[in-house]
Amino acid sequence: MITVYGIPNCDTVKKARTWLTDQGYTVAFHDFKKQGVPAELLPAWLAAFGRERLINRAGTTWRKLDGAAKAAVTDDASAIALMRAEPSVIKRPVVHWPSGAWTLGFSAEAFEKSASPAPKAG
């Protein structure tokens, strides 16, 4: 099963989910707004991407933070605290593939590579 983590109204999440559905993959969706950020997965995400990639510094949520909150993100622990408090600061989507691999954001090429061993629905 492919699991997509994100926010349903995010355009990039929409593109990713549409691409996966159009390719015939069965997808589980974890909504940060309704289900929260899976705290137990944040260390794996940080290991896979690093906090500089995982925290979306170009997004509205980051830009709205005050300078002290931004400056407080100095290590993985402080990044986890921010992501748990402000889920929208996480770059989206985070996708977990059946192979165990993780991808961040949407790229059809990266998805094709990651999804290739996954069984399609149907």
NULUM-820507 format. One record per atom (N, C-alpha, C, O): residue in three letters; y, x, z. Coordinates in steps of 0.001 Angstrom, whole numbers, padded with zeros to 6 digits, always signed. Example, Ala and Ser with C-alpha at 12.3 -4.5 7.8 and 13.67 -1.06 7.14 Angstrom:
% NULUM-820507
ALA-005690+013190+007800/ALA-004500+012300+007800/ALA-003300+013200+007800/ALA-003319+014236+008465/SER-002250+012850+007080/SER-001060+013670+007140/SER+000030+012900+007870/SER+001138+013409+008039/
% end
This chain:
% NULUM-820507
MET-001193+000852+000000/MET+000000+000000+000000/MET+001240+000885+000000/MET+001309+001876+000728/ILE+002191+000529-000801/ILE+003483+001199-000845/ILE+004410+000454+000108/ILE+004503-000773+000061/THR+005095+001199+000971/THR+006041+000576+001886/THR+007435+001074+001569/THR+007683+002277+001496/VAL+008340+000125+001382/VAL+009739+000422+001114/VAL+010529+000065+002367/VAL+010443-001054+002873/TYR+011296+001030+002859/TYR+012136+000835+004042/TYR+013583+000799+003590/TYR+014024+001659+002827/GLY+014328-000203+004063/GLY+015728-000275+003675/GLY+016370-001583+004079/GLY+015947-002246+005027/ILE+017395-001933+003338/ILE+018193-003129+003570/ILE+018141-003946+002280/ILE+018416-003410+001206/PRO+017793-005233+002365/PRO+017545-006008+001142/PRO+018730-006144+000205/PRO+018530-006268-001003/ASN+019958-006125+000710/ASN+021098-006313-000179/ASN+021625-004995-000755/ASN+022619-004998-001482/CYS+020981-003881-000444/CYS+021359-002576-000992/CYS+020939-002517-002463/CYS+019780-002778-002783/ASP+021859-002181-003351/ASP+021568-002150-004788/ASP+020438-001181-005129/ASP+019605-001485-005982/THR+020399-000033-004482/THR+019365+000948-004783/THR+018003+000446-004320/THR+016997+000670-004995/VAL+017962-000219-003191/VAL+016710-000813-002709/VAL+016254-001896-003685/VAL+015067-001987-003999/LYS+017176-002705-004160/LYS+016840-003747-005133/LYS+016237-003133-006398/LYS+015228-003622-006907/LYS+016854-002065-006903/LYS+016340-001398-008100/LYS+014931-000872-007862/LYS+014053-001030-008710/ALA+014716-000249-006712/ALA+013405+000315-006396/ALA+012347-000778-006301/ALA+011260-000644-006863/ARG+012660-001850-005598/ARG+011695-002938-005442/ARG+011394-003593-006788/ARG+010243-003923-007071/THR+012414-003781-007612/THR+012218-004381-008926/THR+011340-003482-009787/THR+010421-003963-010450/TRP+011618-002180-009782/TRP+010824-001248-010577/TRP+009362-001303-010148/TRP+008471-001381-010994/LEU+009111-001264-008852/LEU+007729-001283-008347/LEU+007021-002585-008733/LEU+005868-002566-009162/THR+007713-003705-008578/THR+007135-005001-008937/THR+006858-005069-010437/THR+005797-005531-010859/ASP+007816-004608-011237/ASP+007634-004623-012689/ASP+006464-003753-013135/ASP+005853-004023-014168/GLN+006148-002716-012371/GLN+005017-001844-012691/GLN+003698-002411-012174/GLN+002631-001861-012446/GLY+003773-003511-011429/GLY+002568-004163-010948/GLY+002057-003685-009600/GLY+000915-003965-009235/TYR+002892-002967-008855/TYR+002463-002469-007549/TYR+002697-003500-006457/TYR+003665-004261-006489/THR+001796-003506-005500/THR+001957-004329-004312/THR+002806-003536-003330/THR+002523-002373-003044/VAL+003847-004178-002819/VAL+004811-003475-001983/VAL+005042-004243-000690/VAL+005221-005461-000696/ALA+005035-003510+000420/ALA+005465-004064+001708/ALA+006913-003633+001901/ALA+007280-002508+001561/PHE+007732-004520+002442/PHE+009141-004192+002664/PHE+009442-004244+004146/PHE+009141-005228+004821/HIS+010042-003172+004646/HIS+010474-003106+006042/HIS+011998-003177+006043/HIS+012674-002252+005593/ASP+012525-004281+006551/ASP+013954-004566+006561/ASP+014580-003999+007838/ASP+014290-004471+008938/PHE+015433-002990+007690/PHE+016100-002388+008846/PHE+016894-003421+009645/PHE+016968-003335+010871/LYS+017480-004385+008962/LYS+018324-005371+009644/LYS+017494-006322+010504/LYS+017918-006692+011599/LYS+016318-006722+010020/LYS+015488-007682+010751/LYS+014466-007006+011656/LYS+014183-007497+012749/GLN+013906-005872+011203/GLN+012817-005229+011926/GLN+013238-003956+012649/GLN+012460-003377+013408/GLY+014454-003531+012412/GLY+014944-002310+013032/GLY+014429-001068+012329/GLY+013592-001142+011429/VAL+014940+000058+012752/VAL+014509+001339+012213/VAL+013244+001748+012956/VAL+013233+001747+014187/PRO+012184+002096+012242/PRO+010950+002510+012926/PRO+011139+003898+013551/PRO+010953+004917+012886/ALA+011507+003923+014822/ALA+011849+005163+015515/ALA+010732+006195+015439/ALA+010992+007397+015397/GLU+009489+005724+015421/GLU+008359+006655+015382/GLU+008262+007397+014053/GLU+007600+008431+013968/LEU+008920+006875+013009/LEU+008880+007524+011697/LEU+010055+008475+011446/LEU+010005+009294+010529/LEU+011098+008368+012250/LEU+012278+009196+012007/LEU+011969+010701+012020/LEU+012512+011420+011180/PRO+011135+011207+012919/PRO+010812+012647+012845/PRO+010141+013036+011524/PRO+010419+014110+010991/ALA+009273+012189+010995/ALA+008623+012474+009711/ALA+009647+012455+008583/ALA+009590+013289+007679/TRP+010581+011514+008629/TRP+011618+011449+007601/TRP+012506+012685+007660/TRP+012866+013245+006625/LEU+012856+013109+008863/LEU+013675+014309+008999/LEU+012929+015539+008494/LEU+013521+016416+007865/ALA+011632+015602+008768/ALA+010826+016732+008290/ALA+010741+016720+006770/ALA+010776+017778+006141/ALA+010629+015544+006177/ALA+010485+015428+004721/ALA+011794+015689+003982/ALA+011788+016296+002911/PHE+012915+015235+004543/PHE+014178+015258+003803/PHE+015277+016107+004426/PHE+016167+016580+003719/GLY+015227+016306+005737/GLY+016322+016959+006448/GLY+017434+015974+006729/GLY+017618+015008+005989/ARG+018169+016211+007784/ARG+019206+015240+008162/ARG+020368+015195+007174/ARG+021043+014172+007067/GLU+020612+016288+006451/GLU+021710+016284+005480/GLU+021444+015324+004324/GLU+022377+014722+003792/ARG+020191+015180+003937/ARG+019841+014223+002877/ARG+019623+012824+003431/ARG+019997+011838+002796/LEU+019017+012731+004615/LEU+018639+011426+005164/LEU+019848+010606+005595/LEU+019852+009384+005449/ILE+020854+011258+006114/ILE+022075+010544+006501/ILE+022978+010461+005273/ILE+023353+011478+004688/ASN+023316+009239+004899/ASN+024123+008995+003702/ASN+025601+009164+004043/ASN+026274+008222+004461/ARG+026079+010375+003856/ARG+027470+010689+004186/ARG+028463+010148+003154/ARG+029674+010207+003367/ALA+027955+009624+002043/ALA+028829+009033+001027/ALA+028977+007527+001214/ALA+029805+006890+000563/GLY+028169+006966+002108/GLY+028157+005519+002276/GLY+029271+004983+003153/GLY+029922+005727+003887/THR+029477+003684+003065/THR+030518+002995+003820/THR+030333+003156+005323/THR+031305+003380+006044/THR+029101+003046+005800/THR+028861+003122+007242/THR+029304+004468+007788/THR+029970+004522+008822/TRP+028947+005559+007113/TRP+029357+006899+007557/TRP+030883+007021+007534/TRP+031485+007525+008482/ARG+031497+006561+006459/ARG+032948+006695+006323/ARG+033692+005923+007397/ARG+034799+006303+007778/LYS+033096+004836+007895/LYS+033754+004027+008927/LYS+033596+004604+010334/LYS+034292+004185+011259/LEU+032687+005559+010495/LEU+032507+006166+011817/LEU+033736+006993+012175/LEU+034383+007575+011305/ASP+034049+007037+013476/ASP+035170+007887+013878/ASP+034741+009350+013844/ASP+033552+009664+013790/GLY+035713+010219+013875/GLY+035458+011652+013767/GLY+034523+012177+014838/GLY+033702+013055+014572/ALA+034640+011648+016047/ALA+033784+012110+017144/ALA+032323+011765+016875/ALA+031431+012571+017141/ALA+032078+010568+016347/ALA+030702+010160+016050/ALA+030106+011032+014955/ALA+028940+011422+015026/LYS+030905+011332+013949/LYS+030431+012206+012870/LYS+030154+013615+013390/LYS+029129+014216+013070/ALA+031073+014128+014189/ALA+030942+015482+014720/ALA+029764+015604+015679/ALA+029241+016700+015882/ALA+029348+014494+016265/ALA+028254+014516+017242/ALA+026891+014729+016600/ALA+025926+015036+017300/VAL+026791+014574+015280/VAL+025516+014771+014586/VAL+025348+016268+014319/VAL+025765+016788+013284/THR+024728+016935+015281/THR+024604+018390+015219/THR+023161+018873+015150/THR+022907+020042+014862/ASP+022211+017967+015416/ASP+020800+018350+015394/ASP+019970+017095+015122/ASP+020513+016000+014981/ASP+018652+017266+015050/ASP+017792+016118+014731/ASP+017876+015022+015784/ASP+017862+013839+015442/ALA+017963+015392+017064/ALA+018034+014376+018122/ALA+019284+013518+017978/ALA+019218+012298+018124/SER+020416+014141+017696/SER+021651+013362+017548/SER+021624+012555+016243/SER+022199+011468+016177/ALA+020968+013074+015221/ALA+020822+012315+013974/ALA+019961+011077+014206/ALA+020276+009996+013709/ILE+018869+011237+014967/ILE+018006+010095+015290/ILE+018784+009056+016075/ILE+018670+007862+015795/ALA+019572+009481+017049/ALA+020367+008531+017841/ALA+021313+007747+016941/ALA+021451+006534+017102/LEU+021968+008417+015997/LEU+022877+007733+015079/LEU+022125+006761+014185/LEU+022566+005626+014002/MET+020992+007186+013621/MET+020237+006316+012716/MET+019690+005086+013429/MET+019595+004012+012836/ARG+019333+005241+014693/ARG+018856+004078+015450/ARG+020002+003130+015762/ARG+019819+001913+015744/ALA+021178+003670+016046/ALA+022344+002836+016375/ALA+022972+002210+015135/ALA+023474+001087+015185/GLU+022941+002939+014023/GLU+023577+002499+012772/GLU+022589+002652+011616/GLU+022698+003606+010846/PRO+021624+001734+011476/PRO+020605+001878+010427/PRO+021170+002007+009019/PRO+020539+002617+008155/SER+022335+001449+008780/SER+022923+001500+007439/SER+023359+002901+007036/SER+023697+003128+005875/VAL+023358+003843+007972/VAL+023736+005212+007656/VAL+022582+005971+006986/VAL+022783+007065+006458/ILE+021383+005393+007008/ILE+020221+006029+006396/ILE+020275+005806+004885/ILE+020462+004686+004410/LYS+020105+006909+004138/LYS+020034+006788+002676/LYS+018808+005946+002339/LYS+017762+006069+002977/ARG+018946+005092+001334/ARG+017890+004137+001017/ARG+017546+004170-000464/ARG+018332+004608-001304/PRO+016343+003691-000749/PRO+015249+003365+000166/PRO+014462+004622+000563/PRO+014474+005642-000126/VAL+013791+004498+001691/VAL+012777+005476+002077/VAL+011456+004816+001682/VAL+011189+003680+002072/VAL+010637+005520+000914/VAL+009398+004933+000414/VAL+008217+005777+000859/VAL+008206+006999+000709/HIS+007212+005086+001417/HIS+005965+005742+001819/HIS+004896+005352+000812/HIS+004630+004171+000589/TRP+004288+006366+000207/TRP+003306+006170-000852/TRP+001895+006266-000290/TRP+001689+006897+000747/PRO+000926+005657-000950/PRO-000459+005708-000476/PRO-000990+007131-000287/PRO-001890+007352+000523/SER-000447+008082-001018/SER-000875+009483-000892/SER-000408+010106+000412/SER-000861+011185+000793/GLY+000516+009409+001105/GLY+001114+009954+002314/GLY+002471+010583+002056/GLY+003176+010950+002996/ALA+002844+010710+000786/ALA+004136+011299+000418/ALA+005275+010328+000738/ALA+005080+009117+000841/TRP+006469+010903+000890/TRP+007695+010134+001114/TRP+008674+010450-000008/TRP+008741+011586-000477/THR+009435+009442-000439/THR+010558+009682-001337/THR+011791+009025-000742/THR+011700+008104+000069/LEU+012948+009523-001166/LEU+014225+009029-000660/LEU+015100+008670-001848/LEU+015254+009464-002776/GLY+015673+007474-001817/GLY+016479+007013-002937/GLY+015577+006464-004032/GLY+014368+006328-003845/PHE+016178+006151-005178/PHE+015386+005626-006289/PHE+015575+006492-007519/PHE+016697+006782-007932/SER+014460+006897-008091/SER+014404+007578-009378/SER+013105+007134-010025/SER+012031+007336-009459/ALA+013187+006536-011194/ALA+011973+006081-011877/ALA+011005+007243-012076/ALA+009794+007070-011936/GLU+011526+008419-012399/GLU+010656+009583-012610/GLU+009921+009966-011328/GLU+008715+010213-011352/ALA+010643+010014-010212/ALA+010009+010357-008931/ALA+009008+009283-008530/ALA+007944+009592-007993/PHE+009346+008020-008788/PHE+008437+006937-008450/PHE+007172+007013-009296/PHE+006072+006820-008778/GLU+007312+007292-010587/GLU+006129+007410-011456/GLU+005205+008512-010946/GLU+003987+008341-010899/LYS+005786+009625-010571/LYS+005001+010751-010068/LYS+004306+010376-008751/LYS+003122+010662-008572/SER+005029+009746-007844/SER+004482+009397-006528/SER+003493+008239-006596/SER+002527+008197-005833/ALA+003731+007302-007504/ALA+002902+006097-007583/ALA+001640+006280-008416/ALA+000721+005465-008334/SER+001587+007331-009206/SER+000481+007461-010150/SER-000908+007333-009552/SER-001778+006757-010204/PRO-001174+007840-008331/PRO-002530+007642-007808/PRO-002740+006288-007146/PRO-003860+005953-006761/ALA-001669+005505-007009/ALA-001799+004227-006300/ALA-002473+003181-007175/ALA-002160+003068-008360/PRO-003395+002418-006603/PRO-004003+001334-007369/PRO-003005+000209-007594/PRO-002280-000183-006680/LYS-002975-000294-008790/LYS-002091-001417-009082/LYS-002750-002719-008677/LYS-003975-002839-008639/ALA-001894-003699-008373/ALA-002389-005018-007989/ALA-002988-005702-009224/ALA-002553-005473-010353/GLY-003961-006516-008987/GLY-004342-007362-009987/GLY-005448-007393-010816/GLY-005563-008282-011660/
% end
